[in-house]
Amino acid sequence: MGLAAFLPLTWGMRLARNATPTSNIGHAGGLLLGVLGSFAILAVALVICLVAFRDMTLPFAIAMAAGLVVAAVVFGVTKQLR
């Protein structure tokens, strides 16, 4: 799930890269939309886990956050190596 939550961040980075100086969204706006989308996916998944499997909520939340961080690090490293 953490990897799925990374997809809005890549969309936000693409949106920020394509932003022109006169566009309404701007560079930071695209990135903030990506972060907001990622947190929304994580929050929905966490609420579903809380309702369905209350005893597994903390490990699930830690795994989601770790998956998001790992995906971001791998993406950043691969972008730097290209």
N, C-alpha and C positions, 0 to 999 in steps of 0.2 A: 504494500500500500504506500510505503514511503516513496517507492519508485514512481508510482502513478501520480503522487502529489508533486513530483518534480516536473511533470509535463507542462503545467501552467507557467512554471519559471522559464522554461525554454521558449514558450510562446511569448512571454513578456520580454525576454531578451531580444527576440526577433523583432517584436514591435518597437522596442527602444532603438534598435539598430536602424530601422527603416524610418524613424521619425525625422521630420525635417524641422528646421528652426522655427517655422511658422505653423507647425501642426498643433492641434489642440491637445493631444495627449502628452507630447514631450518625451524626453528620455527617461526621466524619473517616473513619470506616470505609467509607462509601459511596464517598468520593473515592479512598481508597486501593485499594479493589477495582477501580475504574475504571482507575487508573494501572497496577495489576498486570495487568489484562487487556490494556491497550495494549502494555505491554512484552512480554507473552507472544506477542501477534500479531506484533510486530516481531521477536522472537527466532526464532520459527518460520520466518518469511519469510527471515530472514538465514541460517539454517541451510540452508534449501532452496537459496538462491542460492549459498551456499558449496559445496554438494555439486554442483550442476548447472553453475554458471558461476563458477569460482574467480577468474578474472581480472576479473570485474565486481563482486566483493563490496564493495569500498570505495566505488565510485560509487553502488551500490545502497543501501548503508547510509546514506550522506550524503543521498541523495534521500529515503529513508524518513524520516529525522529531520527534514529540511526540510519534507516534506509534513505531518508531524505538527505542527510548529511553526506553519506557515502556517495549517493548519486551526484550531489553538487561537487564534491571533491574530484570524483572521476571525470566529470564533465569539464571542470576547470583545468585539470591536468592535461586532458586530451586536447583542449583548445590551445593550451600553451605549447604543446609539442607539435602542433600542425604548422 
